[in-house]
Amino acid sequence: MRKYTLNFNYLIANFVSLLKIGLLRKLRFIRIPKTAVYIRLLMVLYKSGLLRTFRVESSYIVVYFKFKHGQPIGKLTLISRPGKRIQWKLGHLANHYNKNNFSGFYIISTQTGFVTSDYSLLTGHKSGEVLIKVEI
């Protein structure tokens, strides 16, 4: 197993690409390297209902996908790239929902951890770096 020594944004980009490959190939599960960032992001995706489950092993994480009629439930898109970080305030986030008729959510990195944009809009006090766009 290779050692991954990447900075934070490269970890997020790697995470999204690994999950996208698994979803596009319609795999039931994939194994990804075990990092604390991946576990926290998987918790957000699991609580949102996009994953069936995930299991943390000694050196990797097994992620089980959820499908409906043979198609993946969600589509992941990387927003904040390693060379270009995107920071949104709550007003911009609310306008983005209304303007584009968007059905899904964003995963946002805040000072308290990873949260969904739905949670940010409901509580009204979280803004931060927009990492991943999840379309349902």
C-alpha positions in Angstrom: 0.0 0.0 0.0 1.4 3.4 -1.0 1.8 6.1 1.6 -0.2 9.3 0.9 1.5 12.4 2.0 -0.6 15.1 0.4 -1.8 18.4 1.7 -5.4 19.0 2.6 -6.8 20.0 -0.8 -5.0 17.2 -2.6 -6.6 14.8 -0.1 -10.0 16.1 -1.0 -9.3 15.9 -4.7 -8.1 12.4 -4.3 -11.1 11.4 -2.2 -13.6 12.7 -4.8 -11.7 11.0 -7.7 -11.7 7.7 -5.9 -15.4 7.8 -5.1 -16.2 9.0 -8.7 -14.4 6.1 -10.2 -16.2 3.6 -7.9 -19.6 5.2 -8.8 -19.0 5.4 -12.5 -17.8 1.7 -12.6 -20.9 0.8 -10.5 -18.9 -1.0 -7.9 -20.6 -2.2 -4.8 -17.6 -1.2 -2.6 -14.2 0.3 -2.8 -11.1 0.5 -0.5 -9.5 3.8 0.1 -6.6 4.8 2.3 -7.3 5.4 6.0 -7.0 9.1 6.9 -8.9 11.2 9.5 -10.1 13.6 6.7 -11.6 10.7 4.7 -13.4 9.4 7.8 -15.0 12.8 8.5 -16.1 13.3 4.9 -17.6 9.8 4.8 -19.5 10.5 7.9 -21.1 13.6 6.3 -21.9 11.6 3.1 -23.3 8.7 5.2 -25.5 11.0 7.3 -26.8 12.5 4.1 -27.9 9.1 2.8 -25.5 8.8 -0.1 -23.6 5.7 1.2 -24.9 2.4 2.3 -22.2 2.2 5.0 -18.4 2.3 5.5 -16.1 0.2 7.6 -12.7 1.3 9.0 -10.1 -1.4 8.8 -6.5 -1.3 10.0 -4.9 0.5 7.0 -7.9 1.3 4.8 -11.6 2.1 4.7 -14.1 0.0 2.8 -16.9 2.2 1.4 -20.2 0.6 0.3 -22.2 2.6 -2.3 -26.0 3.0 -2.5 -27.7 2.5 -5.9 -31.3 2.9 -7.1 -32.4 1.0 -10.1 -28.7 0.3 -11.0 -27.7 4.0 -11.0 -25.8 5.8 -8.3 -27.8 8.0 -6.0 -25.6 11.0 -6.1 -23.0 12.7 -8.3 -19.8 14.3 -6.7 -18.0 17.3 -8.1 -14.9 18.9 -6.7 -15.4 22.7 -6.2 -12.3 23.9 -4.3 -9.2 22.7 -6.1 -5.7 22.6 -4.8 -4.7 25.7 -6.8 -7.9 27.6 -6.4 -9.7 27.6 -3.1 -13.4 28.8 -3.1 -14.7 30.5 0.0 -18.5 31.4 0.1 -20.4 33.4 2.7 -24.0 32.4 3.6 -25.6 35.0 1.3 -23.7 33.7 -1.7 -24.6 30.1 -0.8 -28.4 31.0 -0.6 -28.3 32.9 -3.9 -26.6 29.9 -5.5 -29.4 27.6 -4.4 -32.1 29.9 -5.7 -30.5 31.0 -9.0 -29.6 27.5 -10.3 -32.6 25.5 -9.0 -30.1 23.2 -7.4 -31.2 19.9 -5.8 -28.4 18.6 -3.6 -26.0 20.1 -1.2 -22.4 21.3 -0.8 -19.9 20.0 1.8 -18.3 22.9 3.5 -15.1 23.0 5.6 -15.7 25.3 8.6 -13.8 26.0 11.8 -15.9 23.4 13.6 -15.4 20.7 10.9 -17.2 19.5 7.8 -20.9 20.4 7.5 -23.4 20.4 4.7 -24.7 23.5 3.1 -28.2 22.7 4.3 -27.0 22.7 7.9 -25.2 26.0 7.4 -28.3 27.6 5.9 -30.6 26.3 8.7 -28.3 27.4 11.5 -27.3 30.6 9.8 -23.8 30.9 11.3 -21.5 28.8 9.3 -19.6 29.7 6.2 -16.2 28.5 4.9 -14.4 26.7 2.1 -16.8 24.9 -0.3 -15.2 21.6 -1.0 -17.6 19.2 -2.8 -20.9 19.6 -4.7 -23.2 16.7 -4.3 -26.1 16.4 -6.8 -29.0 14.1 -6.0 
